[in-house]
Amino acid sequence: MQRRVTGLIAAVSALGMTATLGGCGGSDEPEDVTLRLVAADYGDSRANSSQKYWDALAASYEAKHPGVTVEVDVHSWNDVDAEVKRMVDRGTPPDMAQIGTYADYAAEGDLYRVGDLLSIETQADFVPQLAEAGEVDRTQYGMPFASSTRLLFYNKKLFADAGLTPPQSWGQLAADAQALKARGVKYPYALPLGPEEAQAETMMWLLSGGDGYTDTVGSYALDSEHNVDTFTWLKEELVEKGLTGPVAPAKLDRAKAFAAFARGEVGMLNGHPTLMRAAAAKGVKFGMVPVPGINGRSKATMGVADWMMAFKKNGHAKEIGEFLDYVYSEKNVLAFSHAYDLLPVTTSASDAMAADKDDADLQGFLKELPNSELYPVDKTSWATVSAEIKQRVGKAVSPQGSPAAVLGQLQRAAEAADSGR
């Protein structure tokens, strides 16, 4: 697989903090401004840390904007959300933050409206469904920073040996999994419903079953009839027939499932773009197709976005906006996307990627983006509900578990979190 080598290593945007430094000259001279960012790290080692991307981008920006300094602190995804919360709780929020959610801060009135920061051209360039996901009460506070979609990965060698073609429907997926099991494949279909990222695997299956986490008016509907039917099918047609491997889905985390795929032990699983690199590095030949639905390909797949936001307390809306216009330029969005095999969040960069033969391996994911659905990140309750799903949903397919009972419990927990009880 050929991947472009970019000069910049792109990264997650970071929380920023603004300190105003007194000007050296007289009262007519503009004050110097320092913008602080706290960023999440998309790298998996020091060599490809997001810190390098931000340091290079900040240096480039400062060279063109005398009087503005951009300081960047990059933290792991395990720590960055908590670091931002600590800063806000201390009353010293950063100027900008790029983390996994924005709604809590928007609800508290802490954030600038996007329209008060960005140029009209930059704001209009966001991929529409990503921009809409950043809205609370029809006002955008969250700016998408990185995105991805999901496809069904399959092991080409295992499929060829069994004379199989990649599935387009649930029935075909189950039949393929049965054939792979008969040939001794360890994980015919890997179903990671463990606490690491069960909310993702769950949402992919709910969408493929014709529903999702919320209904048409945005209320939680985890125990809808379609959703219960989906998990009943998973339990009866995959798990109970021994087609999901030796580790119980409730104990199988995504990272372990991806590692097993890279070892050639998995026939099929749902994956995002970073799995391509891991599998290719181990010499696994794989294919990717749209996620199967009940009677054909799923009408929608899961999309994921991480978020940039700007805090009001320190002021400097003008400087923040100008810097973010630079961050979201086509060149910088593409540099970040290429470095981490992710999808652009702007239309201009998406069009450029679609037209570039060097990005052929991302085309399948890119095509799914217009029909993708995101987590309900506009809800302040989503972080709590997501944590509940991670801990509980795997029980729905356990030997003693009941899909209706478990999804009903999750629905009641979601309603309580949404109402603040």
C-alpha beads as a LAMMPS data file, in Angstrom:
LAMMPS data file: protein, C-alpha beads

421 atoms
420 bonds

1 atom types
1 bond types

-500.0 500.0 xlo xhi
-500.0 500.0 ylo yhi
-500.0 500.0 zlo zhi

Masses

1 110.0

Atoms # bond

1 1 1 0.000 0.000 0.000
2 1 1 1.424 3.344 -1.038
3 1 1 0.946 6.289 1.315
4 1 1 2.102 9.806 0.754
5 1 1 4.850 11.010 3.050
6 1 1 4.009 14.526 4.159
7 1 1 6.381 17.131 5.456
8 1 1 4.208 17.944 8.413
9 1 1 3.021 15.378 10.871
10 1 1 -0.581 16.337 11.466
11 1 1 -2.180 16.201 14.838
12 1 1 -5.056 16.880 17.090
13 1 1 -5.842 20.449 17.909
14 1 1 -5.089 21.526 21.399
15 1 1 -6.645 23.447 24.138
16 1 1 -5.415 26.892 24.156
17 1 1 -4.878 29.424 26.773
18 1 1 -4.434 33.119 26.250
19 1 1 -2.150 35.342 28.223
20 1 1 -1.882 39.019 27.354
21 1 1 1.589 40.412 27.562
22 1 1 2.154 44.115 27.982
23 1 1 3.529 45.847 24.918
24 1 1 7.098 47.046 25.047
25 1 1 6.399 50.359 23.434
26 1 1 4.003 53.220 24.086
27 1 1 0.269 53.051 24.649
28 1 1 -0.481 53.235 20.910
29 1 1 1.337 49.970 20.174
30 1 1 -0.796 46.823 20.013
31 1 1 -0.304 44.317 22.802
32 1 1 1.362 41.030 22.034
33 1 1 -0.940 38.053 22.427
34 1 1 -0.130 34.494 23.454
35 1 1 -2.634 31.823 22.528
36 1 1 -2.388 28.502 24.314
37 1 1 -3.589 25.248 22.861
38 1 1 -4.056 21.924 24.589
39 1 1 -4.098 19.182 21.961
40 1 1 -4.785 15.480 21.903
41 1 1 -2.076 13.212 20.551
42 1 1 -2.968 11.061 17.559
43 1 1 0.482 9.540 17.332
44 1 1 1.492 6.196 18.775
45 1 1 5.121 7.114 19.475
46 1 1 7.373 10.094 19.942
47 1 1 8.323 9.871 16.285
48 1 1 4.821 10.711 15.054
49 1 1 3.553 12.704 18.014
50 1 1 1.097 15.470 17.251
51 1 1 3.428 17.816 19.097
52 1 1 5.613 17.958 15.976
53 1 1 2.688 18.980 13.796
54 1 1 1.563 21.730 16.121
55 1 1 5.068 23.062 16.687
56 1 1 5.618 23.323 12.929
57 1 1 2.198 24.861 12.302
58 1 1 2.606 27.381 15.128
59 1 1 6.057 28.431 13.892
60 1 1 4.711 28.903 10.382
61 1 1 1.783 30.971 11.644
62 1 1 3.881 33.139 13.955
63 1 1 6.260 33.979 11.103
64 1 1 3.345 35.573 9.251
65 1 1 1.676 37.168 12.275
66 1 1 4.118 39.250 14.353
67 1 1 2.858 39.857 17.863
68 1 1 1.029 36.533 18.136
69 1 1 2.583 33.551 19.904
70 1 1 0.966 30.122 19.877
71 1 1 1.930 27.733 22.666
72 1 1 0.892 24.106 22.339
73 1 1 0.599 21.397 24.984
74 1 1 -0.133 17.920 23.629
75 1 1 -1.581 15.248 25.929
76 1 1 -2.560 11.652 25.353
77 1 1 -6.199 10.852 24.764
78 1 1 -6.209 9.242 28.204
79 1 1 -5.451 12.597 29.817
80 1 1 -6.463 15.466 27.553
81 1 1 -10.161 15.725 28.449
82 1 1 -9.372 15.666 32.156
83 1 1 -6.632 18.270 31.706
84 1 1 -9.027 20.652 30.015
85 1 1 -11.630 20.120 32.720
86 1 1 -9.059 20.864 35.419
87 1 1 -8.109 24.101 33.702
88 1 1 -11.727 25.172 33.388
89 1 1 -12.501 24.222 36.996
90 1 1 -9.526 26.336 38.154
91 1 1 -10.937 29.311 36.303
92 1 1 -8.003 29.341 33.870
93 1 1 -9.444 27.850 30.676
94 1 1 -7.305 27.747 27.568
95 1 1 -8.125 29.754 24.497
96 1 1 -8.756 26.633 22.423
97 1 1 -9.223 22.953 23.067
98 1 1 -9.392 19.968 20.781
99 1 1 -10.914 17.064 22.644
100 1 1 -13.670 14.479 22.274
101 1 1 -16.714 16.582 23.169
102 1 1 -17.808 20.193 23.465
103 1 1 -21.450 20.180 24.608
104 1 1 -20.835 20.503 28.378
105 1 1 -18.799 23.677 27.897
106 1 1 -21.295 25.087 25.412
107 1 1 -24.146 24.456 27.859
108 1 1 -22.255 26.376 30.556
109 1 1 -21.851 29.366 28.241
110 1 1 -18.058 29.023 28.208
111 1 1 -17.508 28.906 24.444
112 1 1 -17.439 31.340 21.587
113 1 1 -19.959 30.768 18.841
114 1 1 -18.146 29.581 15.744
115 1 1 -19.706 32.403 13.746
116 1 1 -17.983 34.912 16.055
117 1 1 -14.567 33.459 15.248
118 1 1 -14.134 32.052 11.768
119 1 1 -14.366 33.741 8.420
120 1 1 -17.531 33.000 6.457
121 1 1 -15.462 30.992 3.963
122 1 1 -13.927 28.767 6.628
123 1 1 -17.180 28.122 8.457
124 1 1 -18.995 27.299 5.215
125 1 1 -16.242 24.847 4.227
126 1 1 -16.980 22.332 6.998
127 1 1 -18.565 19.083 5.797
128 1 1 -22.270 19.837 6.464
129 1 1 -23.173 16.892 8.685
130 1 1 -20.048 17.445 10.778
131 1 1 -20.872 21.127 11.220
132 1 1 -24.443 20.262 12.215
133 1 1 -23.146 17.826 14.819
134 1 1 -21.301 20.759 16.379
135 1 1 -24.533 22.674 17.013
136 1 1 -26.471 23.180 20.237
137 1 1 -29.906 24.739 19.730
138 1 1 -28.968 25.413 16.100
139 1 1 -25.888 27.439 17.033
140 1 1 -22.475 25.976 16.231
141 1 1 -19.999 25.851 19.106
142 1 1 -17.986 22.768 18.175
143 1 1 -15.676 22.755 15.169
144 1 1 -14.940 19.287 13.755
145 1 1 -11.217 18.650 13.712
146 1 1 -10.767 15.049 12.621
147 1 1 -13.218 12.513 11.283
148 1 1 -13.474 8.916 10.187
149 1 1 -16.073 6.405 9.092
150 1 1 -16.243 2.630 9.313
151 1 1 -16.059 -0.190 6.795
152 1 1 -16.146 -3.974 7.092
153 1 1 -12.589 -5.328 6.832
154 1 1 -12.084 -8.915 5.676
155 1 1 -9.019 -11.112 5.358
156 1 1 -8.557 -11.785 1.636
157 1 1 -6.533 -14.973 2.092
158 1 1 -8.999 -16.535 4.500
159 1 1 -11.879 -15.627 2.200
160 1 1 -10.114 -16.966 -0.893
161 1 1 -9.212 -20.225 0.845
162 1 1 -12.874 -20.702 1.780
163 1 1 -14.167 -19.613 -1.648
164 1 1 -16.095 -16.686 -0.144
165 1 1 -17.081 -13.243 -1.354
166 1 1 -17.421 -10.299 1.044
167 1 1 -20.922 -10.033 2.530
168 1 1 -23.500 -7.377 1.717
169 1 1 -26.190 -8.508 4.168
170 1 1 -26.439 -9.962 7.661
171 1 1 -27.398 -13.352 6.279
172 1 1 -24.330 -13.436 4.044
173 1 1 -22.114 -12.299 6.914
174 1 1 -23.397 -15.132 9.110
175 1 1 -22.936 -17.677 6.313
176 1 1 -19.391 -16.475 5.637
177 1 1 -18.609 -16.614 9.350
178 1 1 -19.907 -20.186 9.521
179 1 1 -17.701 -21.218 6.595
180 1 1 -14.668 -19.567 8.203
181 1 1 -15.352 -21.343 11.495
182 1 1 -15.518 -24.669 9.678
183 1 1 -11.996 -24.007 8.381
184 1 1 -10.663 -23.292 11.884
185 1 1 -10.519 -19.484 11.742
186 1 1 -10.120 -18.259 15.315
187 1 1 -12.407 -15.233 15.038
188 1 1 -14.793 -15.648 12.085
189 1 1 -16.331 -12.282 13.022
190 1 1 -14.715 -10.241 15.795
191 1 1 -17.379 -8.488 17.899
192 1 1 -15.627 -6.090 20.310
193 1 1 -18.256 -5.130 22.885
194 1 1 -15.696 -4.739 25.655
195 1 1 -15.442 -1.495 27.641
196 1 1 -12.780 0.129 25.463
197 1 1 -15.090 1.145 22.609
198 1 1 -18.324 -0.835 22.842
199 1 1 -20.331 2.283 22.046
200 1 1 -18.830 2.287 18.536
201 1 1 -19.484 -1.366 17.649
202 1 1 -22.966 -1.006 19.105
203 1 1 -23.800 2.049 17.023
204 1 1 -22.565 0.396 13.816
205 1 1 -24.875 -2.548 14.375
206 1 1 -27.847 -0.397 15.402
207 1 1 -27.481 1.678 12.229
208 1 1 -27.187 -1.418 10.073
209 1 1 -30.398 -2.636 11.685
210 1 1 -32.234 0.509 10.643
211 1 1 -32.164 2.506 13.867
212 1 1 -29.603 4.119 16.183
213 1 1 -29.130 5.735 19.574
214 1 1 -31.773 8.430 19.103
215 1 1 -35.114 8.820 17.358
216 1 1 -36.126 11.366 14.720
217 1 1 -36.590 14.144 17.282
218 1 1 -33.269 13.488 19.032
219 1 1 -34.525 11.613 22.107
220 1 1 -32.698 8.493 23.264
221 1 1 -34.274 5.297 21.891
222 1 1 -31.813 2.567 22.822
223 1 1 -34.503 -0.039 23.453
224 1 1 -36.482 0.539 20.268
225 1 1 -37.968 -2.519 18.574
226 1 1 -35.376 -2.378 15.780
227 1 1 -32.498 -2.155 18.256
228 1 1 -33.746 -5.083 20.325
229 1 1 -34.152 -7.113 17.122
230 1 1 -30.583 -6.235 16.103
231 1 1 -29.051 -7.460 19.350
232 1 1 -31.268 -10.521 19.369
233 1 1 -29.916 -11.410 15.928
234 1 1 -26.342 -10.840 17.085
235 1 1 -26.818 -13.102 20.088
236 1 1 -28.675 -15.893 18.324
237 1 1 -26.997 -15.922 14.899
238 1 1 -23.391 -15.046 15.724
239 1 1 -22.542 -15.360 19.421
240 1 1 -24.520 -18.494 20.327
241 1 1 -23.304 -20.233 17.160
242 1 1 -19.689 -19.685 18.178
243 1 1 -18.902 -17.328 15.287
244 1 1 -17.342 -14.497 17.334
245 1 1 -14.243 -16.281 18.600
246 1 1 -12.891 -17.576 21.902
247 1 1 -13.179 -14.297 23.839
248 1 1 -16.657 -13.265 24.987
249 1 1 -17.745 -10.072 23.181
250 1 1 -18.214 -8.307 26.537
251 1 1 -14.489 -8.869 27.248
252 1 1 -13.116 -8.222 23.766
253 1 1 -11.759 -4.693 23.345
254 1 1 -11.304 -3.049 19.967
255 1 1 -7.509 -2.843 20.282
256 1 1 -7.309 -6.609 20.899
257 1 1 -9.640 -7.303 17.971
258 1 1 -7.541 -5.106 15.673
259 1 1 -4.336 -6.807 16.858
260 1 1 -5.876 -10.223 16.157
261 1 1 -6.841 -9.070 12.654
262 1 1 -3.258 -7.922 12.067
263 1 1 -2.077 -11.408 13.106
264 1 1 -4.343 -12.996 10.506
265 1 1 -6.676 -14.553 13.091
266 1 1 -9.851 -12.642 12.182
267 1 1 -12.059 -13.219 9.163
268 1 1 -14.125 -10.030 9.428
269 1 1 -14.585 -7.024 11.678
270 1 1 -15.716 -3.414 11.484
271 1 1 -12.753 -1.050 11.348
272 1 1 -11.578 2.489 10.769
273 1 1 -8.724 3.753 8.559
274 1 1 -5.904 3.272 11.047
275 1 1 -6.414 -0.497 10.861
276 1 1 -5.111 -0.388 7.282
277 1 1 -1.641 0.578 8.401
278 1 1 -1.505 -1.968 11.227
279 1 1 -2.638 -4.833 8.991
280 1 1 -0.340 -3.874 6.111
281 1 1 2.639 -3.669 8.479
282 1 1 2.047 -7.341 9.390
283 1 1 1.628 -8.399 5.775
284 1 1 -2.088 -9.159 6.028
285 1 1 -3.911 -8.841 2.708
286 1 1 -7.302 -7.311 3.386
287 1 1 -10.302 -5.893 1.604
288 1 1 -12.881 -3.333 2.720
289 1 1 -16.578 -3.100 1.861
290 1 1 -19.534 -1.073 3.216
291 1 1 -20.986 -2.386 6.455
292 1 1 -23.691 -4.994 5.693
293 1 1 -27.310 -4.304 6.605
294 1 1 -30.277 -6.601 7.177
295 1 1 -31.085 -7.137 3.500
296 1 1 -28.195 -5.337 1.783
297 1 1 -25.582 -2.727 2.553
298 1 1 -26.407 -0.527 5.528
299 1 1 -28.184 2.722 4.637
300 1 1 -25.943 4.596 7.077
301 1 1 -22.625 3.969 8.728
302 1 1 -21.093 5.447 11.818
303 1 1 -19.085 8.620 11.536
304 1 1 -16.808 9.937 14.256
305 1 1 -15.499 13.441 14.788
306 1 1 -13.243 15.033 17.367
307 1 1 -13.804 18.648 18.265
308 1 1 -12.104 22.008 18.468
309 1 1 -13.595 24.733 20.649
310 1 1 -12.622 28.198 21.836
311 1 1 -13.166 29.523 25.347
312 1 1 -14.386 33.077 25.891
313 1 1 -12.838 33.945 29.240
314 1 1 -9.473 35.193 28.009
315 1 1 -10.877 37.146 25.085
316 1 1 -8.806 37.506 21.893
317 1 1 -11.628 36.351 19.600
318 1 1 -9.975 38.082 16.645
319 1 1 -6.610 36.372 17.136
320 1 1 -8.219 32.986 17.829
321 1 1 -10.373 33.250 14.723
322 1 1 -7.467 34.184 12.471
323 1 1 -5.383 31.310 13.814
324 1 1 -8.212 28.813 13.336
325 1 1 -8.751 30.048 9.777
326 1 1 -5.136 29.034 9.219
327 1 1 -5.584 25.684 10.996
328 1 1 -8.524 24.871 8.700
329 1 1 -6.810 25.824 5.456
330 1 1 -6.913 23.058 2.860
331 1 1 -3.169 22.437 3.115
332 1 1 -3.170 21.969 6.873
333 1 1 -6.333 19.851 6.965
334 1 1 -4.882 17.515 4.337
335 1 1 -1.527 17.312 6.133
336 1 1 -3.219 16.192 9.327
337 1 1 -5.478 13.713 7.537
338 1 1 -2.589 12.110 5.637
339 1 1 -0.427 11.732 8.708
340 1 1 -3.034 9.717 10.605
341 1 1 -5.114 8.093 7.852
342 1 1 -8.154 10.129 8.825
343 1 1 -10.738 12.001 6.796
344 1 1 -10.807 15.755 6.179
345 1 1 -13.465 17.780 7.954
346 1 1 -13.721 20.401 5.207
347 1 1 -15.303 20.105 1.791
348 1 1 -12.315 21.598 -0.029
349 1 1 -9.868 19.096 1.506
350 1 1 -12.334 16.225 0.972
351 1 1 -12.631 17.105 -2.718
352 1 1 -8.844 17.268 -3.028
353 1 1 -8.473 13.870 -1.380
354 1 1 -11.156 12.335 -3.602
355 1 1 -9.321 13.533 -6.696
356 1 1 -5.876 12.290 -5.605
357 1 1 -4.872 8.787 -6.720
358 1 1 -2.382 8.645 -3.843
359 1 1 -5.383 8.586 -1.502
360 1 1 -7.030 5.598 -3.170
361 1 1 -6.947 3.558 0.036
362 1 1 -9.152 6.129 1.800
363 1 1 -11.756 6.451 -0.945
364 1 1 -14.107 3.860 0.555
365 1 1 -14.202 5.679 3.874
366 1 1 -14.581 9.037 2.152
367 1 1 -17.594 7.808 0.163
368 1 1 -19.327 6.780 3.380
369 1 1 -18.962 10.199 5.022
370 1 1 -22.011 11.882 3.381
371 1 1 -24.278 9.097 4.678
372 1 1 -22.688 8.747 8.084
373 1 1 -24.332 9.407 11.432
374 1 1 -22.400 10.652 14.450
375 1 1 -22.765 10.039 18.137
376 1 1 -25.281 12.436 19.772
377 1 1 -22.431 14.685 20.896
378 1 1 -24.708 17.718 21.120
379 1 1 -26.206 16.167 24.258
380 1 1 -24.488 17.011 27.537
381 1 1 -25.585 13.566 28.733
382 1 1 -23.735 11.698 25.988
383 1 1 -20.485 11.198 27.939
384 1 1 -22.447 9.532 30.761
385 1 1 -24.573 7.447 28.401
386 1 1 -21.512 6.359 26.412
387 1 1 -19.807 5.197 29.608
388 1 1 -22.914 3.177 30.557
389 1 1 -22.992 1.521 27.127
390 1 1 -19.320 0.583 27.385
391 1 1 -19.868 -1.158 30.691
392 1 1 -23.205 -2.854 30.087
393 1 1 -24.037 -3.557 26.459
394 1 1 -21.858 -6.662 26.126
395 1 1 -24.138 -8.404 28.622
396 1 1 -26.951 -8.274 26.049
397 1 1 -25.276 -11.070 24.061
398 1 1 -23.946 -13.066 27.020
399 1 1 -25.373 -16.566 27.708
400 1 1 -27.618 -15.315 30.516
401 1 1 -28.217 -11.901 28.979
402 1 1 -31.423 -10.551 27.489
403 1 1 -31.140 -7.941 24.710
404 1 1 -34.486 -6.404 25.657
405 1 1 -33.604 -6.228 29.359
406 1 1 -30.107 -4.794 28.875
407 1 1 -31.185 -2.223 26.302
408 1 1 -34.104 -1.308 28.552
409 1 1 -31.711 -0.671 31.443
410 1 1 -29.525 1.466 29.188
411 1 1 -32.565 3.419 28.001
412 1 1 -33.623 4.219 31.566
413 1 1 -30.066 5.281 32.424
414 1 1 -29.967 7.483 29.320
415 1 1 -33.264 9.149 30.164
416 1 1 -32.069 9.814 33.706
417 1 1 -28.801 11.320 32.484
418 1 1 -30.632 13.437 29.922
419 1 1 -32.973 14.870 32.531
420 1 1 -30.189 15.462 35.043
421 1 1 -31.514 12.988 37.595

Bonds

1 1 1 2
2 1 2 3
3 1 3 4
4 1 4 5
5 1 5 6
6 1 6 7
7 1 7 8
8 1 8 9
9 1 9 10
10 1 10 11
11 1 11 12
12 1 12 13
13 1 13 14
14 1 14 15
15 1 15 16
16 1 16 17
17 1 17 18
18 1 18 19
19 1 19 20
20 1 20 21
21 1 21 22
22 1 22 23
23 1 23 24
24 1 24 25
25 1 25 26
26 1 26 27
27 1 27 28
28 1 28 29
29 1 29 30
30 1 30 31
31 1 31 32
32 1 32 33
33 1 33 34
34 1 34 35
35 1 35 36
36 1 36 37
37 1 37 38
38 1 38 39
39 1 39 40
40 1 40 41
41 1 41 42
42 1 42 43
43 1 43 44
44 1 44 45
45 1 45 46
46 1 46 47
47 1 47 48
48 1 48 49
49 1 49 50
50 1 50 51
51 1 51 52
52 1 52 53
53 1 53 54
54 1 54 55
55 1 55 56
56 1 56 57
57 1 57 58
58 1 58 59
59 1 59 60
60 1 60 61
61 1 61 62
62 1 62 63
63 1 63 64
64 1 64 65
65 1 65 66
66 1 66 67
67 1 67 68
68 1 68 69
69 1 69 70
70 1 70 71
71 1 71 72
72 1 72 73
73 1 73 74
74 1 74 75
75 1 75 76
76 1 76 77
77 1 77 78
78 1 78 79
79 1 79 80
80 1 80 81
81 1 81 82
82 1 82 83
83 1 83 84
84 1 84 85
85 1 85 86
86 1 86 87
87 1 87 88
88 1 88 89
89 1 89 90
90 1 90 91
91 1 91 92
92 1 92 93
93 1 93 94
94 1 94 95
95 1 95 96
96 1 96 97
97 1 97 98
98 1 98 99
99 1 99 100
100 1 100 101
101 1 101 102
102 1 102 103
103 1 103 104
104 1 104 105
105 1 105 106
106 1 106 107
107 1 107 108
108 1 108 109
109 1 109 110
110 1 110 111
111 1 111 112
112 1 112 113
113 1 113 114
114 1 114 115
115 1 115 116
116 1 116 117
117 1 117 118
118 1 118 119
119 1 119 120
120 1 120 121
121 1 121 122
122 1 122 123
123 1 123 124
124 1 124 125
125 1 125 126
126 1 126 127
127 1 127 128
128 1 128 129
129 1 129 130
130 1 130 131
131 1 131 132
132 1 132 133
133 1 133 134
134 1 134 135
135 1 135 136
136 1 136 137
137 1 137 138
138 1 138 139
139 1 139 140
140 1 140 141
141 1 141 142
142 1 142 143
143 1 143 144
144 1 144 145
145 1 145 146
146 1 146 147
147 1 147 148
148 1 148 149
149 1 149 150
150 1 150 151
151 1 151 152
152 1 152 153
153 1 153 154
154 1 154 155
155 1 155 156
156 1 156 157
157 1 157 158
158 1 158 159
159 1 159 160
160 1 160 161
161 1 161 162
162 1 162 163
163 1 163 164
164 1 164 165
165 1 165 166
166 1 166 167
167 1 167 168
168 1 168 169
169 1 169 170
170 1 170 171
171 1 171 172
172 1 172 173
173 1 173 174
174 1 174 175
175 1 175 176
176 1 176 177
177 1 177 178
178 1 178 179
179 1 179 180
180 1 180 181
181 1 181 182
182 1 182 183
183 1 183 184
184 1 184 185
185 1 185 186
186 1 186 187
187 1 187 188
188 1 188 189
189 1 189 190
190 1 190 191
191 1 191 192
192 1 192 193
193 1 193 194
194 1 194 195
195 1 195 196
196 1 196 197
197 1 197 198
198 1 198 199
199 1 199 200
200 1 200 201
201 1 201 202
202 1 202 203
203 1 203 204
204 1 204 205
205 1 205 206
206 1 206 207
207 1 207 208
208 1 208 209
209 1 209 210
210 1 210 211
211 1 211 212
212 1 212 213
213 1 213 214
214 1 214 215
215 1 215 216
216 1 216 217
217 1 217 218
218 1 218 219
219 1 219 220
220 1 220 221
221 1 221 222
222 1 222 223
223 1 223 224
224 1 224 225
225 1 225 226
226 1 226 227
227 1 227 228
228 1 228 229
229 1 229 230
230 1 230 231
231 1 231 232
232 1 232 233
233 1 233 234
234 1 234 235
235 1 235 236
236 1 236 237
237 1 237 238
238 1 238 239
239 1 239 240
240 1 240 241
241 1 241 242
242 1 242 243
243 1 243 244
244 1 244 245
245 1 245 246
246 1 246 247
247 1 247 248
248 1 248 249
249 1 249 250
250 1 250 251
251 1 251 252
252 1 252 253
253 1 253 254
254 1 254 255
255 1 255 256
256 1 256 257
257 1 257 258
258 1 258 259
259 1 259 260
260 1 260 261
261 1 261 262
262 1 262 263
263 1 263 264
264 1 264 265
265 1 265 266
266 1 266 267
267 1 267 268
268 1 268 269
269 1 269 270
270 1 270 271
271 1 271 272
272 1 272 273
273 1 273 274
274 1 274 275
275 1 275 276
276 1 276 277
277 1 277 278
278 1 278 279
279 1 279 280
280 1 280 281
281 1 281 282
282 1 282 283
283 1 283 284
284 1 284 285
285 1 285 286
286 1 286 287
287 1 287 288
288 1 288 289
289 1 289 290
290 1 290 291
291 1 291 292
292 1 292 293
293 1 293 294
294 1 294 295
295 1 295 296
296 1 296 297
297 1 297 298
298 1 298 299
299 1 299 300
300 1 300 301
301 1 301 302
302 1 302 303
303 1 303 304
304 1 304 305
305 1 305 306
306 1 306 307
307 1 307 308
308 1 308 309
309 1 309 310
310 1 310 311
311 1 311 312
312 1 312 313
313 1 313 314
314 1 314 315
315 1 315 316
316 1 316 317
317 1 317 318
318 1 318 319
319 1 319 320
320 1 320 321
321 1 321 322
322 1 322 323
323 1 323 324
324 1 324 325
325 1 325 326
326 1 326 327
327 1 327 328
328 1 328 329
329 1 329 330
330 1 330 331
331 1 331 332
332 1 332 333
333 1 333 334
334 1 334 335
335 1 335 336
336 1 336 337
337 1 337 338
338 1 338 339
339 1 339 340
340 1 340 341
341 1 341 342
342 1 342 343
343 1 343 344
344 1 344 345
345 1 345 346
346 1 346 347
347 1 347 348
348 1 348 349
349 1 349 350
350 1 350 351
351 1 351 352
352 1 352 353
353 1 353 354
354 1 354 355
355 1 355 356
356 1 356 357
357 1 357 358
358 1 358 359
359 1 359 360
360 1 360 361
361 1 361 362
362 1 362 363
363 1 363 364
364 1 364 365
365 1 365 366
366 1 366 367
367 1 367 368
368 1 368 369
369 1 369 370
370 1 370 371
371 1 371 372
372 1 372 373
373 1 373 374
374 1 374 375
375 1 375 376
376 1 376 377
377 1 377 378
378 1 378 379
379 1 379 380
380 1 380 381
381 1 381 382
382 1 382 383
383 1 383 384
384 1 384 385
385 1 385 386
386 1 386 387
387 1 387 388
388 1 388 389
389 1 389 390
390 1 390 391
391 1 391 392
392 1 392 393
393 1 393 394
394 1 394 395
395 1 395 396
396 1 396 397
397 1 397 398
398 1 398 399
399 1 399 400
400 1 400 401
401 1 401 402
402 1 402 403
403 1 403 404
404 1 404 405
405 1 405 406
406 1 406 407
407 1 407 408
408 1 408 409
409 1 409 410
410 1 410 411
411 1 411 412
412 1 412 413
413 1 413 414
414 1 414 415
415 1 415 416
416 1 416 417
417 1 417 418
418 1 418 419
419 1 419 420
420 1 420 421
